Amino acid sequence: MFDDLGYSTKTQHGVLKISKGSLVIVKGNKDKNNCLFILDYFVVTAHVSLASNTLFDKTKLWHLRLGHVSENDLVELEKQNLLNGDKLDKLDFCDHCVLEKSQMVRFGTGTHVSTRPFEYVHSDL
């Protein structure tokens, strides 16, 4: 698959690199136990979802480009023809948006009645 897109694969000294020109897309180190390469990271993920439709890709791409903008804002930008004429589809679930909107639950006010000194002590261990 990567060969068809013009990427080159190189293994040297137990390191696998898939690159296009000077841009390294995937890098992995060889596992000494079973001779497989463990991938460390992906630098570019634009070609990962090759099987999905173009509308989803464009919608997700605009969502990410505009800083995780809401689906309603994307629809408004599309109506104003500000997305280079791209037709958008429904935006799928975004993990990052959900995690960023989560909030810590507040602690309730405690009621403590002490009658003598050191009857109720807070300490840091």
HELIX and SHEET records of a PDB file:
HELIX    1   1 THR A   54  ARG A   65  1                                  12    
HELIX    2   2 GLU A   71  LYS A   79  1                                   9    
HELIX    3   3 ASP A   95  LYS A  101  1                                   7    
SHEET    1   A 4 SER A   8  GLN A  12  0                                        
SHEET    2   A 4 VAL A  15  LYS A  20 -1                                        
SHEET    3   A 4 LEU A  23  LYS A  30 -1                                        
SHEET    4   A 4 PHE A  37  PHE A  42 -1                                        
END                                                                             
